[in-house]
Amino acid sequence: MSILTNKKNKIDNNSSFTKELNAINSKVLNYAILITVLFSIPSILNLINKINQVGFNPIQFIYFFLAISAVVLYFFKRRIKFKTRFFLFISLLILLALTAMIDVGSIGFWSNYIILIVLIITLFYRNIYSFIVFGIFLSLIILTAYLYYNKYFIYSFDISIYANGIIPWIMLVITLIFTGMIVIFTIGRQRMFFISAIKELIIAKEKIQKSEQKFKTIFNSSADGIIISDFQQNILEVNESLLHFTGVTKENIKNKTIRDFVLPEYHKALQDRAKSLIPNVTTPLLEIYLLNAKNEIIPVELNTMLIDYNNGKAIYSIVRDIAERKKMEQKILSTIIQTEEKERSHLAKELHDGVGPLLSATKIYARALPNADNEEERAYTILKLNETVNEAIISAQEIANNISPHVLRNFGLKGAIESFYQKISKTSTLTFDFHSNLEERIDGNIETVLYRIVVELINNTIKYADAKLITVILLIDKNKVTLNYSDDGMGFDLKKVQEESTSMGLSNIYSRVKSLNGQVNMKSEKNKGFEVDISIDL
């Protein structure tokens, strides 16, 4: 267990940092045990020499026991857990210091062992344990000094012979080397680890800062509004786009909630949405209405997700202003309604001006038939009656064909376009260039929409463009059908025409294609003709 895992703010034991630190701690402890083993050899030799000089002392058995225990602890280090190994090693050092303290009193170098013990405890455990051990040793030193001073303890050898010999100096050097090696290997190893950890921390911090800067750049440069809020809908952060289309300043939005900007009927929906959020799962789009700084209602599309924010969870909402889209949808709807009304009016006019008079004439001839004076007059009335009925049938067929062309039903889109041009070519000098690889029938709705568009475009070219050539290219490629229509007429200001509320023809084309989720692209300039590209997925 490392010093870092015992703090109040604990590091996760499964984190890579903790695992690596525990491995370093184990290696450092093994180095300290190995150094102890290596220095046990000269210590044993010194003991043998001391016995030869001053005689045998029973306390020397403890020195032999401690040296052998250090050797056993090192060779069985892999089988002993770190905590147990640490406790046994510290116990050996404590026994060594206490034995030396009692054995040689003030003339020994056992104080280095005490400093070493305190140092190692400090490296691996909290400072409080170091203070406790240090305090206990101070008490024992004072007690030992008192016992020696009052002759309760006496030296078991001639101090003058021992003190004036070479042995104390050898022991001094050995003890200093022993202490210095353990300090260098333990502190040095820990120092290298923490330097490496600090470098990694700095690199990680720089990466986080770059990531945050990138996030801020994307956050503020997004064309959509972005709100970061908590689960109580308190606003934590917004980007510039949201401030722009709501007209609210950053100062005014502080201490506000999302409810302050959303119409009341959407409050519950937002609350339920916040409760149902799941990490890494995007919720379906939600259309709501906001109030801007001028209390104007703005339709928006809301996309929300759960994110990590400031060491917690927050709600990340993308707010897209769909006011223009709503206007376009309203315009398309209005165009559809107007087109339908126009078609109804046209149908009514055709029935009134075409079929109506024929039916009236038929009625007149039918009434006159019983009043015929002779067979010749009766035959004439029957002839006229048949003629008006036939004309009414033909007129009704033409009207029906305009509503739903039979050639489209029977021969498909390609045949219907060719048939329509052949019909109008009888009364027009236009050149018609038609290319198509469409050999099979496609969806009926798509055929009808494209046919209506081609018919309308040809009629517009004849009426307004003063063109000489019409080119139509109808292609099918895999799962998409494309239509390219162009003429070499006088062209027009496309943007101006699109903005005019009277541009029924173009709006009708847009609405028809959009109803099938298709794409429309129109191009035109004055004296440069007109071109439209349409693509629809099958």
N, C-alpha and C positions, 0 to 999 in steps of 0.2 A: 504494500500500500504506500503510495507516495504522499509527500507533504501536501500536494494539491488536492488530493481526494478527501482530505479531512477538514477542509474549510467549510464554512457555513454554506457558501455557494458551491456546491459539489459539482464536479464534472462527471458526466455519465461514464460509468465503469466500462461500458461497451464502446466508448469513443476511441478512435485510432490514436489520439493524443495520449489518453490514459494507458492504453495497451503498450504503446512505445515507451512511455515513462516507466511503467512497471518493469519492462524488459531491461531498461537502463539501470534501474535501481537494483535489480537482481545481479547484473554484471558487476556493478560497483561493489556490492556486498561480497561477491565472490573474489574480486581483486583484493579487498581488505583481508579476507580470510586467508588467501594465498600468501600475501605479504606476511601475515602473522605466522603462518606455517614456516616460511623461509627463515624468519628471524627466530623461530623457536630452536633451530639447530645450534646457532652460536650461543643462545641462552642456555641450552642444555650443557654445552661444552664449558661455559662459564661456571655453571653449577658444580660440574665435576671438579673443575680447578679450585673452586672455592672450598669444596669438601676436603681436597688434599691439603689446602693451606690452613684452614681454621677448624676443620673437623666437621662431622656429620650433624645436621639439624633436622628433626622430624618435619619441619615446615617445608623442607625442600621436596618432600613427596608431592605437595600441592603443585609446585612448579612443574614437576614431571607430568602430573595428571593433566594440567592445563595444556601443556605442549602437545601431548598425545591426543587430547580432545580436539584441539584445533586441526590436527592432521586428519582425524576421523571425520570431522565436520566438513572439511574441504572435499574429501574423496566421495562423500555421500551427498554432496550438495544438490544433485539432480533429483534425488529421492525425497528431499526435505522441502516443504513449502517455504515460501519467502518469509512469512511471519515467524514460523518456528525457527528457521535458520537465523534470522535477525536476533530473535530473543536469546538463542543459545550463544551466538557470538558475543553479544553485549554482556551476557552473564559471565562468559570466560574472561572478558576484559575487566569486568567489575571484580571478579575473584582475584585476578592477577594484581589489580591495583591495591585491593585490600590486603592481600598476602604480602606484597612488597612493603606496604605501609607499616604493617605490624613487624615484618622481618628486619628491615633496615632503618625504619624511622626517618629521621630528617636527612640522612646522608644518601638516600636512594633517589631514583629518577621517576618514581611512580606517579608524580604529579602530571607528567606528560600523558600517562594512560588516562587520567581523569579528563584532561582536556580533549583527548581523542574520543573518549566515550561520549562526552557532551556534544562534540562536533558531529559524530555519526548519528546520534539520536536526532539532532537538529536537522540533518539532511533528509532523514526519512520520515520523521514524525513532527507533530506540532511542537512549538517552542515551550509549551507548558511542561512537557515531559522532560525537556532538557533542564529547565529551571528546578524541577523536583529532584532530579538525579544530582545536579550540581549542589543543591542545598543539602542533600543527604551526605554527600562527600565532604562538604565543608564541616558539617557537624562531626563526622567521623574523624577528620583531621584534627579538629580541636580536642576531641576526646582522646585520640591517640597521643597527641602532644601532652595532654594533662597526665596520662598514665606514664609516659616516659619521664616527664619532669618530676613526678612524685615517686619514681623508682618502682612503680608497679610492673612496668616493662623494663627489661634491661637487655643490652646487646649480648648475644650469645657468642661473640667473637671479639678479638682484640681490634678495636676500631683503628688504632694507630697503624697496625700492620696493614689492615685492609685499605685505609684511607691513603697511605703513603705509597701503595703499590700501583702498578699499571692498570689493574683490573677496573677500578672506578672510571678511568678515562676511556677504556675500551667500551664499558657499559654505557657511558655517556654518549659516545659516538654511535653505538648500535641503537640506542633508544631514540636518538635524534633522527637517525636514518629511517628507522622503523616508523616513527611518527610522521616524518616528512613524506615518506613514500605513500602512506595511507591517505594523508591529506591531499597530496598531489593527484593521486589516482581517483579518489572519491570526488573531491570538489572539481577537479579538472574535467572529469567525465560529465558530471552534472552541468558544469558551466557550458561545455560544448553542446550538450543537448539543448539547454535553454537558449543559447545563441542561435542554434538551428531553428528552434521553435519560434523564436522572435522574428527571424528572417522570414520564415513561412507565414507568420502572422502579418508581417508588413506586406509581403507579396499578396496575401489573401485580401488584406485591407485595400491595397491599391486596385485589385481586381474588382472588389465590391464598389469602390468609388467610381471606377470606370463604368461598371454595370449600372450604377445609380445615375451617372451622368448620361449614359445612353438612354436609360429609361426616361429621365427628365426631358431629354431632347425629343424622343418619340412622343412622350406624354404631352408636351407643349406644342409640338408641330402637327399633331393629329388634326385632321379636318373635322373629326367628330368631337363632340363634347365628352369629357371624361370626369366622373365623380368617384371619389373613394370615400366610403362611409362605413360607420360601424353598424352593429345589428340593431341599434336604437335609431338608425337613420340620421345620426349626427354627421355632418359633412366634415371630413378630415382634410380633403385636398380636391381641388378642381384644376382643370387646365384652361388655357387662354381661349380656346374655341368655345367652351361652355360660357365663359364670361362674355364673350363677344355676342353670341346670338341671344343670350338672356338679357344683356345690357346691365348686368350686375357687376359691381366692382369687387375686388378681392377683399377689401376691408369690410364691405357690407355682408359678404357671405360667411364671414367668421361667426361662430356660435349659432349658425343656422342649421336646420334639419331639412331633409329632402321634402318633408311634408309642407314646408313653407312655400315651396315652388310648384307643388303638384295639386291639381284640382281634388277636392275632398272625396269625390266618388272613387278615386284610385288609391286612397290611403290603405285600405284593407288588402287590396291586390298586391301592393308593394310589400306589406308586412308579411303576408303569406308567402310571397316569393322569397323573402329573406330567410324565412324558416326552412324552406325546402332546398336551399342551395347545398350542393355536394361538391367537395374539392375536385378540381380538374374536369368538371362537367359543366358545359354551357347550357343555360336554360333557354327555352324557346323565346323568340322575340315577342315583346309586349308593346303595344301602341297605347300611349297615354298622352295627356295634354298638360303642358307646363304654363305657368304664368311668368311673363318677363317683367322687367322693372317698370314697364308702363301698364302693367295689368292686362296685357294682350295675351290671348291664348295661342300657344304654339304647339302644333302636333309633333310628337317625337316618337322615335322607335328606340326601345330600351333593350339592351343586351347586358345581362349581369352574370358575374362569376365570382367565386370565392378565391381570395389570394392571401398570401402571407404579407403582413405589413406591420413594421415596428414591433417585431417579436410577438405578433398575435395574428388573428384572422380579421380580414376586412372584406367589404363588398366592393368589387370593381365594376362600375357601370359605364357602358358606352352609350352615349345619348346622341342619336342622329336626328338632326332637324329634317323633317319630311314635309315641311310646308309646301315646297315647290312640287314635290311628288303628289301631294294631295290636290294641289291646284291642277296639275296635269291630269290626274285621275278624274277630277271633276269636269275638266274640259273634254276629256275623252268620253265620259258618260253623257255630257251635254251633246257632244257631236253625234254619239250613237242615237240618242233620242231624236235629235234634229234630223238625222239621216233617215231614221225609221219614219218620222212624220213626213219627210220629203217623199219617201218611197210610197207612203200611203196616199199622199196628195197626188202623186204621179199616177198611181193605180186608179184613184178615184177619177182623175181627169180622163184617163184612157177609157175607163168604163163609161163615163158621162159623154165624152166627145166621140168615142168610137162605137162601142157596143150599144150605148143608149139610143142614139138616133136609129140604128138598124133595128133594134127591138121595137121602137115606136113605129117605124115603117111597117114592120112585120105585123104589128097589132092592127094598123090601119088596113092592110091588105086582107088580114084575117076577117075583120069586120065587114069589108066590102064583098067578100066572097059570097055570102048568102044572098046579097042584093044584086048579084049580076043579072042583067036583063037577058042575055043570050049566052050561047055556048062559047062564042068567040071571046066575049068579055070575061067569062068565067075562066077560060083557058089562060088569058092574059094575066088575070089576077093571080092565078095559081103559079104562073111562071115568075112573076115579080115576088110572090111570097117565098118561093124556093130560093130566088137570088138573094133576098135580104137575109134569109136564115143562113145560107151558105156564107155570106159575108160576115154575119155575126159570129159564126163558128170559127172562121179564119181569124177574125179580129180577136176572139177570146183565146185562140191558140197562140197568137203572137204575144198577147199580154202574159199568158201563162209561161211562154218561153222566156220572156224578159225576167219574170220572177224566178223561175228555175229552169234554165235551158235544158231541153231534152238531149241536145247533143253532148252536153257535159255528162249527163247521167249515162248515156249510151256509149260514148267514145272516149271519155276521160278528158283530162286537162289539155293535153297536147292537141287532140283532135278538136276540142272546143275553141281553142285560140285560133287554130288554122281556119276553122269554119267561120268564126267571127270576122277575121280579116277578109276572107273571100267575099263575105256579104257586103262589107263596107267598101271594098276595092272597086265595086261596080259604080260607085258615085264619087270616088276620090282618086286623086293622081299620086297619092303617097306611095313610096316604095317601102315594102314591108320585108325585113330581113329577120327570119325566125330560125333559131337553132335549139335543138333539144335532144337529150339522150334518154328522155323519159319514155319507156316502153311499157311499163306496168302501171296499174292503178295505185294511187296512194290514198291516204285518209280522205274521206269525202268532205269533211269540213275544210281541210287544207286546200283541196281542189277548188271548192266554191269560193273561198276567200281570195286565192290567187287569180282565179278567173275574173272575179268582180274587179280586182285591182287593175288587171291588164285592160279590161274593157273601159274602166274609168280613165286610165292613163291615155289610152288611144283616143278616147273622146275629147280629153283635155288638149291633147296635141293637135287634133283636127280643129278645135274651136279657137285656140289661143296661140299656138306656137309658130304657125306659118312655117312648118317644117317640110322637108322633102323626103327624109328617111327616118324610119322607126326601126330600131333593132331590139329584139327580145331574145334573151338567152335563158333557157330554162334547163337546169341541170340537177341531177340527183347524184349524191356522192355519199355512200354508206348510209348513215342515218340522218342525213340533212338534205333538204331541197333548197336550192337558191334560184332567185329570179333577178336578172339584170335587165332593166328597161332604160332605153336612152333614145333621144331624138336630137336632130341638128337644128332645132328651132331657135327662136330669138332669146330664149331663156328669161330669167327674172331674178329679182332680189329675194332669195329664199328666206332669209331671216325676217325680212319685212312682211312677206306673205304669211309666214308661220305665226307672226305676232298678231296679224289681223284676225278678228273674230269671225270674219266672213270666209276664211280659208277652209271651207267645208270639205273640199276634195282631199287635200293633204291630211287634214285631221282624221278624215274617214279612213284613209290608208293606214295611218298610224294606229288607230283604234282597232282596225281589223287584224293587223299583224300582232299587236300586243295581246289581243284576245287569245292568240295561239302561242304566247310566250316566245314570239319571234323577234328578230332584230331588223331595224329599218335604218338606212343611211341614204340621205338625199343630197344631191349636189346640183347647183345651178348658178350661173352668172349671166348677166345680160349679154346677148349675142354669142353665147357659148353653149347653148342647148341645155338640156335637162337630163339627169341620170338618177336612177334610184336602184339601190341594192337591197334585196330582201333575203333573209335566211331564216328557215324554220326547221327545228328539230322534228324528226318523224317519230 
